Amino acid sequence: MIYSLKSNLLKTLNIRSLRISFWLQCVFILLLALAIFGPIMNLLIWTVTESWYFPHALPSQWGFKYWQQVFNPYSDVSGSLLTSLLIAVLTVVVCLIVSVPAGYALSKRSMPWRVFWMLLFLIPQAFPNLTVYMNIARLFYDVGLNGTLLGVILVHSVHGLMFSIWISVAAFSSTDPMLERASRNLGAGPFYTFFHIVLPQAAPGLIASCIFVFLESLDEFTGTFFVGSPNISTLPLLLYTASMEGNYQIASITALILLVPSILFMVIINKFMRPEMLSKLGK
């Protein structure tokens, strides 16, 4: 009798503990969802808000008036978007020109000073960006690159080379060396082997590095602010200006425009970044 009472009591306690654990998990998931999606929901609300004043919890007037202003052919957003896309594409091209041969060379463990050269591309990330870009702006001013499109592209490229080099090294390291050796043994030259055997194998990783550089350039603010202002206007600069002026509708719509390609490209990166390539990062 006593044993049955103890077993029933233990069952009851286990059921209660499971219920408490379940509700704690629900509360944790809810708080996590609010922390992640709360700012995004606030951003989406501001994009369709025409008037919203304290102490109202929701906007008093909804509409798409500011969307029409943003996508007006004569608005600053259209020009800034085209400038941002142009800078991002050219930055990808510059980084690709450097990272493909460098990544292929650094993927060979026999290369002298291999670790030193790889760490060299991490040095710009070891210092605060503000200090680095202020000094770059001073140097560019002396050579006439400050306030030019070329100057902004060079600054973005220095920042993006870290992603492109390291991912390219991992991409070339994940290729099959036996295929390259077999191609050379069959009489193919080094350039033919590289472009027809090695490069197609590393292409998914190179595409992923291009996407990372593109997104990094598209969202870059500090370097563009110090090197490109006031002649070069990009979406992050426009977002900053609109938010400082209290125009939260324009700032929110601009942030949403920057958010959309990031989400789409992250899905693509998830497809191209293979596990065997990720295991080569840093090796």
C-alpha positions in Angstrom: 0.0 0.0 0.0 2.8 2.4 1.0 4.7 1.4 -2.2 1.7 2.2 -4.4 1.2 5.6 -2.7 4.9 6.4 -3.3 4.7 5.4 -6.9 1.6 7.5 -7.5 3.2 10.5 -5.8 6.3 10.1 -8.0 4.2 9.9 -11.1 2.3 13.1 -10.1 5.5 14.9 -9.4 7.0 13.8 -12.7 3.9 15.0 -14.6 4.0 18.4 -12.8 7.7 18.8 -13.5 7.1 18.0 -17.2 4.3 20.5 -17.3 6.5 23.2 -15.7 9.3 22.3 -18.1 7.0 22.6 -21.0 5.7 26.0 -20.0 9.2 27.3 -19.3 10.2 26.2 -22.8 7.2 28.0 -24.2 8.1 31.2 -22.3 11.7 31.0 -23.5 10.7 30.4 -27.1 8.3 33.3 -26.9 10.9 35.7 -25.4 13.4 34.6 -28.0 10.9 35.2 -30.8 10.1 38.6 -29.5 13.8 39.5 -29.3 14.4 38.3 -32.9 11.2 39.3 -34.6 10.1 42.2 -32.4 12.5 44.8 -34.0 11.5 43.5 -37.5 7.8 43.8 -36.8 8.4 47.4 -35.5 10.3 48.1 -38.8 7.5 46.7 -40.9 4.9 48.8 -39.0 6.9 52.0 -39.6 7.1 51.2 -43.4 3.3 51.6 -43.6 2.8 54.3 -41.0 1.8 57.9 -42.0 1.4 59.2 -38.4 2.3 57.7 -35.1 2.5 59.8 -31.9 3.0 59.0 -28.3 1.2 57.6 -26.3 -0.6 55.6 -29.0 0.5 51.9 -29.1 -0.2 51.7 -32.8 -0.1 54.2 -35.7 -3.1 56.5 -35.9 -2.9 56.6 -39.7 -1.7 53.9 -42.1 -0.8 54.2 -45.8 1.8 53.9 -48.5 2.6 57.5 -48.9 6.3 57.1 -48.0 6.6 54.1 -50.3 5.6 56.4 -53.2 8.2 58.9 -52.1 10.9 56.3 -51.9 10.2 54.8 -55.3 9.7 58.2 -57.0 12.1 58.4 -60.0 13.3 61.7 -58.6 13.9 60.6 -55.0 17.4 60.1 -53.5 16.6 56.5 -52.7 16.7 55.4 -56.3 20.1 57.0 -57.0 21.5 55.7 -53.7 20.3 52.2 -54.5 21.9 52.2 -57.9 25.2 53.6 -56.4 25.2 50.9 -53.7 24.6 48.1 -56.2 27.3 49.5 -58.5 29.8 49.8 -55.7 28.9 46.3 -54.4 29.3 44.7 -57.8 32.6 46.4 -58.5 33.9 45.4 -55.0 33.0 41.8 -55.7 35.0 42.0 -59.0 38.1 43.5 -57.3 38.0 40.9 -54.5 37.5 38.1 -57.0 40.5 39.2 -59.1 42.6 39.1 -55.9 41.1 36.1 -54.0 41.0 33.5 -56.8 44.8 33.4 -57.5 45.6 34.1 -53.8 43.2 31.5 -52.6 44.5 28.9 -54.9 48.1 29.6 -53.9 47.3 29.7 -50.2 45.4 26.4 -50.4 48.8 24.7 -51.1 50.3 23.8 -47.7 53.8 23.9 -49.2 53.6 27.7 -49.9 56.2 29.6 -47.8 54.8 31.9 -45.1 51.3 30.5 -45.7 49.9 31.3 -42.3 51.5 34.7 -42.2 49.8 35.7 -45.5 46.4 34.4 -44.4 46.7 36.3 -41.1 47.7 39.4 -43.0 44.2 39.7 -44.4 42.7 39.6 -40.9 44.7 42.6 -39.7 42.1 45.2 -40.9 39.6 43.4 -38.7 41.9 43.5 -35.6 41.5 47.3 -35.2 38.4 49.4 -34.7 37.0 50.3 -38.1 36.6 54.0 -37.1 40.3 54.5 -36.6 41.2 52.6 -39.7 38.8 54.5 -42.0 39.8 57.9 -40.6 43.4 57.3 -41.5 42.5 55.9 -44.9 40.4 59.0 -45.5 43.4 61.2 -44.7 45.6 59.2 -47.0 43.0 59.2 -49.8 42.6 63.0 -49.5 46.3 63.4 -50.2 46.1 61.4 -53.4 42.7 62.7 -54.6 40.7 59.6 -53.9 38.5 61.0 -51.1 34.9 61.5 -52.3 35.3 59.3 -55.4 33.7 56.1 -56.4 37.1 54.4 -56.8 38.1 55.4 -53.2 34.9 53.8 -51.8 35.4 50.6 -53.9 39.0 50.3 -52.6 37.9 50.7 -49.0 35.1 48.1 -49.4 37.5 45.8 -51.1 40.0 45.9 -48.3 37.2 45.0 -45.9 35.8 42.3 -48.1 39.1 40.6 -48.9 39.0 38.9 -45.5 35.9 37.1 -46.5 36.9 36.3 -50.0 40.4 35.1 -49.3 39.5 32.8 -46.4 36.5 31.3 -48.1 38.4 30.9 -51.4 41.2 29.1 -49.5 38.6 26.8 -48.1 37.0 26.3 -51.5 40.3 25.4 -53.2 41.3 23.2 -50.3 38.2 21.1 -50.7 38.9 20.2 -54.3 40.2 16.8 -55.2 44.0 17.0 -55.8 43.9 13.6 -57.7 41.9 15.1 -60.5 44.3 18.0 -60.9 47.2 15.5 -60.9 45.5 13.2 -63.4 44.9 16.2 -65.7 48.6 17.2 -65.6 49.7 13.5 -66.2 47.5 13.3 -69.3 49.3 16.3 -70.8 47.1 19.2 -69.9 48.8 22.5 -69.1 48.5 24.3 -65.8 46.1 27.0 -67.1 43.8 24.4 -68.8 43.9 22.3 -65.6 43.1 25.3 -63.4 40.2 26.6 -65.5 38.6 23.2 -66.5 39.4 21.0 -63.5 40.1 23.0 -60.3 38.0 26.1 -60.8 34.7 24.3 -61.5 35.1 22.3 -58.2 35.8 25.5 -56.3 33.0 27.5 -58.0 30.3 27.0 -55.2 32.7 28.3 -52.6 33.7 31.2 -54.8 30.1 32.1 -55.4 29.5 32.1 -51.6 32.5 34.4 -51.1 31.1 36.8 -53.7 27.8 36.9 -51.9 29.4 37.6 -48.6 31.5 40.4 -50.1 28.4 41.8 -52.0 26.3 41.9 -48.8 29.2 43.4 -46.7 29.7 46.1 -49.3 26.0 46.8 -49.6 25.7 47.3 -45.8 29.0 49.1 -45.3 28.5 52.5 -43.6 31.6 53.7 -41.8 34.1 53.4 -44.7 31.6 55.1 -47.1 30.9 57.9 -44.6 34.6 58.8 -44.1 35.9 58.2 -47.7 32.9 58.9 -49.9 30.9 61.7 -48.2 29.5 64.0 -49.3 29.9 63.2 -53.0 29.0 59.5 -52.8 25.6 58.6 -51.4 24.6 55.0 -50.6 21.6 53.4 -49.0 23.3 53.0 -45.5 24.2 56.7 -45.6 20.7 57.6 -46.7 19.3 55.5 -43.9 21.5 57.2 -41.3 20.5 60.7 -42.6 16.8 59.9 -42.5 17.0 58.4 -39.0 18.9 61.4 -37.7 16.3 63.7 -39.2 13.5 61.7 -37.5 12.1 60.5 -40.7 11.6 56.9 -39.5 9.3 55.9 -42.4 12.0 56.5 -45.0 14.7 55.0 -42.7 12.5 51.9 -42.2 11.8 51.4 -45.9 15.5 51.8 -46.7 16.4 49.3 -44.0 13.8 46.9 -45.5 15.3 47.3 -48.9 18.7 46.3 -47.5 17.2 43.4 -45.6 15.6 41.7 -48.5 18.8 40.8 -50.5 20.5 39.7 -47.3 17.8 37.1 -46.6 17.7 35.9 -50.2 21.5 35.6 -50.5 21.7 33.8 -47.1 19.4 31.1 -48.5 21.7 30.8 -51.5 24.8 30.6 -49.3 23.2 27.8 -47.3 23.0 25.9 -50.6 26.6 26.5 -51.8 28.5 26.3 -48.5 29.1 22.6 -48.3 30.1 21.0 -45.0 33.4 19.7 -46.4 34.3 23.2 -47.5 33.4 24.7 -44.1 35.7 22.2 -42.5 38.6 23.6 -44.4 38.2 27.2 -43.1 41.3 28.2 -41.2 43.3 25.2 -42.3 
